[in-house]
Amino acid sequence: MIKVETIGFGRENLKNKREIMKENGITKENDFNEQLADLKKKYVILTYYDGYYRPCNAREYNIFIDKLKKTRKTLDDKIELALKELKQRGL
């Protein structure tokens, strides 16, 4: 299991997938991806290109929050479009 402590605070301390896998004794990428997904349910973990890090200040948290807001907006727009088409088609 990935130890959250192996993911550094701040973008300047990011680590790539291979580094984290090596430090945690993980050999398969699928295992890494599953474990990282589980860890992201408990902690805020940011990505930057091929690296991962935990936010260390308000700016980094706000980057994460803004990204989620944009994703939510996109999903809301798609839901509205689907509902509109559903109504137009009388289904």
C-alpha positions in Angstrom: 0.0 0.0 0.0 1.2 3.5 -0.8 2.3 5.3 2.3 1.0 8.9 2.1 4.2 10.1 3.7 6.1 9.1 0.5 4.2 11.8 -1.4 5.9 15.1 -0.6 4.3 18.4 0.3 4.5 21.2 -2.3 5.1 21.0 -6.1 8.8 21.5 -5.6 8.8 18.1 -3.8 6.8 16.1 -6.3 7.7 12.6 -7.2 6.9 10.6 -10.3 5.1 7.3 -10.4 8.3 5.2 -10.6 9.8 6.9 -7.5 6.7 6.3 -5.5 6.3 2.7 -6.7 10.0 2.0 -5.8 9.7 3.6 -2.3 6.5 1.5 -1.6 7.7 -1.8 -3.1 5.0 -1.7 -5.8 5.9 -3.5 -9.1 2.7 -3.3 -11.1 1.3 0.0 -12.5 -2.3 -1.3 -12.1 -1.6 -1.8 -8.4 -0.2 1.7 -8.1 -3.2 3.2 -9.9 -5.6 1.4 -7.7 -3.8 2.3 -4.5 -3.4 5.9 -5.5 -7.1 6.1 -6.2 -7.8 4.8 -2.7 -5.4 7.3 -1.2 -7.0 10.1 -3.1 -10.3 9.3 -1.3 -8.5 10.2 2.0 -6.0 12.9 1.0 -5.7 15.7 -1.5 -3.0 14.6 -3.9 -2.2 16.8 -6.9 -0.6 15.9 -10.2 1.7 18.0 -12.2 2.8 16.5 -15.5 4.1 13.0 -14.4 4.5 13.9 -10.8 2.4 13.7 -7.6 2.5 15.9 -4.5 0.4 17.1 -1.6 -0.6 20.8 -1.3 1.4 22.8 1.2 -0.2 26.2 1.0 -3.5 27.9 0.2 -2.5 28.5 -3.4 -2.0 24.9 -4.1 -5.3 23.9 -2.4 -7.0 26.6 -4.5 -5.6 25.1 -7.7 -7.1 21.8 -6.7 -10.5 23.4 -5.8 -10.6 25.4 -9.1 -9.9 22.2 -11.1 -12.7 20.4 -9.4 -15.1 23.3 -9.9 -14.3 23.3 -13.7 -14.9 19.5 -13.8 -18.2 20.0 -12.0 -19.3 22.7 -14.4 -18.5 20.5 -17.4 -20.5 17.6 -15.9 -23.4 19.9 -15.1 -23.4 21.2 -18.7 -23.4 17.7 -20.1 -26.3 16.7 -17.8 -28.3 19.7 -18.9 -27.6 18.9 -22.6 -28.7 15.3 -22.1 -31.9 16.4 -20.3 -32.7 18.9 -23.0 -32.2 16.3 -25.8 -34.3 13.8 -23.8 -37.2 16.3 -23.6 -36.9 17.4 -27.2 -37.1 13.8 -28.4 -40.1 13.1 -26.1 -38.4 10.2 -24.4 
